[in-house]
Amino acid sequence: MEVGRLINYSPERYLACMKALRAAYGNDQINRDPAYCQSFGAKLPDSTLCEPGTDVRVLGIGSGSGDVDSALLKKLLQRHNSVYNRVVEPSEEMIELYKTGVSEDTSLGAVKFDWRQQTAEEYFQTKHPKDTKFHLIHAIHVLYHVDDLHATLRDMWEQLADGGYMLIAIKSGNDAGAKLWYKLWEEFGQGDRLETSLRTSDDVKHWLDAKGISYVTSDEDGFAFNVNISECFNEESEEGRKILDFLTQTPHVSSMPEIRSMALEHLRRIIRLWLMGRFFTKENSKLL
Ligand SMILES: C[S@@+](CC[C@H](N)C(=O)[O-])C[C@H]1O[C@@H](n2cnc3c(N)ncnc32)[C@H](O)[C@@H]1O
């Protein structure tokens, strides 16, 4: 059973499903909502991260098409003259989109890019000089997909400079999508949930707590629900099938009637609650 293992089943199917979801947000790979991307920049500290006159060193894990990364870099350039940015991203297609975006954006001229077309696992397995340290290491909605969540968190932590910051975005354990994952796992999961993509902020917090690392959290991802999922309810719709695969991180959910009906029932319940105004207050939400 492939529950929670969409990317392991097929990275190509995963990318196609991710694109279908982005289209349902009304965005594509290039035109993501700027406010969404900038909301990550707002999470960076306002203080300077390194000595004046030296490069801020940034490590991006799973940067995708780079639109969130670019917003982070622009925020850093408000305080720093130059940035060294190492990009670790396995998908050639995503890296090409990122490079195109950079070449068209003159405001990123002071950034030195170091492209690594690799998974996080491949990157961290490579021997790095002991003093390879970064002032900011970020992983924005990617820790679902690394082989070993704890090992990747440890590797990221070890490459952090003294006083540096790690910025992690991952589905909140409190949000409705995570509740769907937990239920899916409870009913249909096999093995260890942490070996699948069904990971949430609860799992990251457990690791940080166990290591005694202090952190701040923010649960304000109101953008997550600004998405039209009505196609999921249309059995004939290939786009709907892909979106459902992405929401459940499970390949070909529509060919598994029990899982499909559980997932759709859960989505219907979210919508009912939303309509009752219990979960969502965003006026322009388009969840149908
Ligand atoms: C949901 S996207 C997020 C992209 C980007 N961080 C953003 O927020 O727009 C997840 C990204 O992680 C990449 N990815 C998948 N498995 C990975 C791995 N093992 N190591 C690093 N990146 C990975 C995918 O290619 C994809 O670009």
The ligand as an SDF file (V2000), in Angstrom:
LIG
                    3D

 27 29  0  0  0  0  0  0  0  0999 V2000
    6.3800   21.3840   -2.3260 C   0  0  0  0  0  0  0  0  0  0  0  0
    7.8660   21.7200   -3.1980 S   0  0  0  0  0  0  0  0  0  0  0  0
    8.4320   23.1730   -2.3330 C   0  0  0  0  0  0  0  0  0  0  0  0
    9.3650   23.9990   -3.1590 C   0  0  0  0  0  0  0  0  0  0  0  0
    9.7970   25.3310   -2.5440 C   0  0  0  0  0  0  0  0  0  0  0  0
   10.5440   25.1520   -1.3130 N   0  0  0  0  0  0  0  0  0  0  0  0
    8.6000   26.2320   -2.3220 C   0  0  0  0  0  0  0  0  0  0  0  0
    8.1580   26.3730   -1.1780 O   0  0  0  0  0  0  0  0  0  0  0  0
    8.1020   26.7670   -3.3100 O   0  0  0  0  0  0  0  0  0  0  0  0
    8.9720   20.4710   -2.6470 C   0  0  0  0  0  0  0  0  0  0  0  0
   10.3080   20.5180   -3.3690 C   0  0  0  0  0  0  0  0  0  0  0  0
   11.1780   19.5820   -2.7330 O   0  0  0  0  0  0  0  0  0  0  0  0
   11.9490   18.9420   -3.7260 C   0  0  0  0  0  0  0  0  0  0  0  0
   12.3990   17.6540   -3.1630 N   0  0  0  0  0  0  0  0  0  0  0  0
   11.7930   16.4560   -3.2090 C   0  0  0  0  0  0  0  0  0  0  0  0
   12.5110   15.5140   -2.5840 N   0  0  0  0  0  0  0  0  0  0  0  0
   13.6120   16.1450   -2.1010 C   0  0  0  0  0  0  0  0  0  0  0  0
   14.7520   15.7020   -1.3660 C   0  0  0  0  0  0  0  0  0  0  0  0
   14.8930   14.4310   -1.0120 N   0  0  0  0  0  0  0  0  0  0  0  0
   15.7080   16.6110   -1.0600 N   0  0  0  0  0  0  0  0  0  0  0  0
   15.5560   17.9150   -1.4320 C   0  0  0  0  0  0  0  0  0  0  0  0
   14.5000   18.3770   -2.1230 N   0  0  0  0  0  0  0  0  0  0  0  0
   13.5370   17.5140   -2.4620 C   0  0  0  0  0  0  0  0  0  0  0  0
   10.9950   18.8050   -4.9050 C   0  0  0  0  0  0  0  0  0  0  0  0
   11.6940   18.6240   -6.1290 O   0  0  0  0  0  0  0  0  0  0  0  0
   10.2440   20.1270   -4.8280 C   0  0  0  0  0  0  0  0  0  0  0  0
   10.8740   21.1170   -5.6020 O   0  0  0  0  0  0  0  0  0  0  0  0
  1  2  1  0
  2  3  1  0
  2 10  1  0
  3  4  1  0
  4  5  1  0
  5  6  1  0
  5  7  1  0
  7  8  2  0
  7  9  1  0
 10 11  1  0
 11 12  1  0
 11 26  1  0
 12 13  1  0
 13 14  1  0
 13 24  1  0
 14 15  1  0
 14 23  1  0
 15 16  2  0
 16 17  1  0
 17 18  1  0
 17 23  2  0
 18 19  1  0
 18 20  2  0
 20 21  1  0
 21 22  2  0
 22 23  1  0
 24 25  1  0
 24 26  1  0
 26 27  1  0
M  CHG  2   2   1   9  -1
M  END
$$$$
